[in-house]
Amino acid sequence: MERENKKKTSSELIVDALRTGKELKLSEITELMSQYAGKPIRIQNVSSTIAKLSDSTKTELGHFISRQKSKRGYLYKLADEALELTPEETYGLVRKVGRNRFTLKEAIERVPSLKKYVSEYDLKTAPETRLRKKKRDTVSTREKKPSGPEATPSSGQDGAEAFVGSQLANALEQLKDATVNVNLNVTIRLIG
């Protein structure tokens, strides 16, 4: 059994820790993972994986992992109904492709009480489709400001100042609306 644990991925070790049915802090999950793996595991290596696993737009298992803020960090817990699934089925909810994948629909068919954790929209669409649609909706809902007449540089110092000023004003307006990210380096020379 110990040899089998060494072959498990970090996602599978996290699932094993959550299958205890307890509310666990990140440090407790890491400690359990280290015990299961038979080697020390760093908490930094676990935090990004647990964040992904508990996000329902990234894994189907995320629908069944609760993440509650406490005074000393987040507490993670696998839904009691999800404990009725076998470990292999639970691992399969993390996979997006492959023969060992276990889908959300299969999980709900096996344990109907899991349906209360999933919206109708999520049941009808694949996780990849939900993620793409979410990104597309975010981009399409942004307001596009009319840029108006562009200032063009003209000969002389006044034209250059007007051009730079209008470009800076436009960039600041877009920054305020969160529609653009700008890296700006400014060099000022004082002649006196």
Secondary structure, 3 states (H helix, E strand, C coil): CHHHHHCCCHHHHHHHHHCCCCCEEHHHHHHHHHHHHCCCCCHHHHHHHHHHHCCCCCCHHHHHEEEEEECCEEEEEECHHHHHCCHHHHHHCCCCCCCCCCCHHHHHHHCHHHHHHCCHHHHHCCHHHHHHHHHHHHHHCCCCCCCCCCCCCCCCHHHHHHHHHHHHHHHHHHHHCCCCCCCCCCCCCCCC
